[in-house]
Amino acid sequence: MNQNETTSNDASRATQQAPRARSVDSDVARAARAEDMRNSFGFRKVGDGEKQALVDDVFHKVARRYDVMNDLMSGGMHRLWKDAMVARLAPPRKNPAGRQWRSLDVAGGTGDIAMRIVEASGRTAHVTVLDINGSMLAVGAERAEKRGLSPWLDFVEANAEELPFGDGEFDAYTIAFGIRNVPQIDKALGEAFRVLRHGGRLLCLEFSEVDVPVLDRIYDQWSMNAIPRIGQAVAGDGEPYRYLVESVRKFPNQQRFAAMIRDAGFSRVDFTNMTGGVAALHSGWKL
Ligand SMILES: C[S@@+](CC[C@H](N)C(=O)[O-])C[C@H]1O[C@@H](n2cnc3c(N)ncnc32)[C@H](O)[C@@H]1O
């Protein structure tokens, strides 16, 4: 079996080894792609340093309706994908001897992943939710309080590109539907590697490239047409949702993103397609 073939018969959940070679793209193509991600806001070209403020504006606008819109936009699927991510992480139900097991959930928004990790650990793990957007964190902190999970969580407003933590502080680093919003993805992945301890794991869940014929066309129609309309109807503004959909189209496909994770220093990089590649769960280890 070659490295790009699926290793499972289940087309909706096929884990694939990322190609070992650095050359998914040439170095020139990779640099061009990184620049494109840095300087595009959805399909719109923006100047150096402009993307983050535009992204922040989107999430300030949608924060209060983010959770309900997530359900509407994904037909509830995001819950299953997030459950699968946390099941894959399998946080320990007992702390390692003499210390707390700690996880960092970057672009953690309203805390969905962090709260799942705490619950899956039997309320043992400590999770830091980090996001650049105070409005999203405020919703997350309120939800955590209501669910009695605050003692296992803390909320930090900061940029994924410059994490305010020392080297090797975390056992795990998660990021769900966040990385495509970060202008300098390579910088964020470098920071992920730095703050993980040796033996630590990165898990990244992100929308990706649909690899099932017919489903790709249905998904295209749904996301490009229906989602901005739902946003308009439910949240009174379709534009932020247009950005969310367009940013998915701009994001590197499974193999390219896996190569970026490998470039950041991670080992044993693989990905698992979910729902035919609508989303993909990437994994890498700091070894
Ligand atoms: C689509 S939401 C995902 C929220 C949550 N992880 C989830 O899955 O529901 C994307 C989040 O990325 C955050 N974000 C965007 N750029 C960021 C950056 N440079 N550093 C940290 N967070 C960022 C946004 O503020 C937003 O909360």
The ligand as an SDF file (V2000), in Angstrom:
LIG
                    3D

 27 29  0  0  0  0  0  0  0  0999 V2000
  -14.3290   29.0290   14.2520 C   0  0  0  0  0  0  0  0  0  0  0  0
  -13.8410   29.5450   15.8570 S   0  0  0  0  0  0  0  0  0  0  0  0
  -13.4760   28.0100   16.6420 C   0  0  0  0  0  0  0  0  0  0  0  0
  -13.8240   28.0100   18.1120 C   0  0  0  0  0  0  0  0  0  0  0  0
  -13.7410   26.6530   18.8050 C   0  0  0  0  0  0  0  0  0  0  0  0
  -12.3970   26.1080   18.7530 N   0  0  0  0  0  0  0  0  0  0  0  0
  -14.7270   25.6720   18.2310 C   0  0  0  0  0  0  0  0  0  0  0  0
  -14.2970   24.7040   17.6100 O   0  0  0  0  0  0  0  0  0  0  0  0
  -15.9230   25.8580   18.3930 O   0  0  0  0  0  0  0  0  0  0  0  0
  -12.2380   30.2140   15.5110 C   0  0  0  0  0  0  0  0  0  0  0  0
  -11.5940   30.9240   16.6970 C   0  0  0  0  0  0  0  0  0  0  0  0
  -10.2550   31.2540   16.3320 O   0  0  0  0  0  0  0  0  0  0  0  0
   -9.9190   32.4250   17.0580 C   0  0  0  0  0  0  0  0  0  0  0  0
   -8.6950   33.0210   16.4860 N   0  0  0  0  0  0  0  0  0  0  0  0
   -8.5520   33.6230   15.2860 C   0  0  0  0  0  0  0  0  0  0  0  0
   -7.2860   34.0520   15.1220 N   0  0  0  0  0  0  0  0  0  0  0  0
   -6.6100   33.6920   16.2510 C   0  0  0  0  0  0  0  0  0  0  0  0
   -5.2630   33.8530   16.6830 C   0  0  0  0  0  0  0  0  0  0  0  0
   -4.3400   34.4550   15.9120 N   0  0  0  0  0  0  0  0  0  0  0  0
   -4.9160   33.3750   17.8940 N   0  0  0  0  0  0  0  0  0  0  0  0
   -5.8290   32.7680   18.6800 C   0  0  0  0  0  0  0  0  0  0  0  0
   -7.1280   32.5950   18.3340 N   0  0  0  0  0  0  0  0  0  0  0  0
   -7.5130   33.0400   17.1320 C   0  0  0  0  0  0  0  0  0  0  0  0
  -11.1650   33.2660   16.8890 C   0  0  0  0  0  0  0  0  0  0  0  0
  -11.1970   34.3390   17.7870 O   0  0  0  0  0  0  0  0  0  0  0  0
  -12.2530   32.2130   17.1070 C   0  0  0  0  0  0  0  0  0  0  0  0
  -12.6520   32.1450   18.4410 O   0  0  0  0  0  0  0  0  0  0  0  0
  1  2  1  0
  2  3  1  0
  2 10  1  0
  3  4  1  0
  4  5  1  0
  5  6  1  0
  5  7  1  0
  7  8  2  0
  7  9  1  0
 10 11  1  0
 11 12  1  0
 11 26  1  0
 12 13  1  0
 13 14  1  0
 13 24  1  0
 14 15  1  0
 14 23  1  0
 15 16  2  0
 16 17  1  0
 17 18  1  0
 17 23  2  0
 18 19  1  0
 18 20  2  0
 20 21  1  0
 21 22  2  0
 22 23  1  0
 24 25  1  0
 24 26  1  0
 26 27  1  0
M  CHG  2   2   1   9  -1
M  END
$$$$
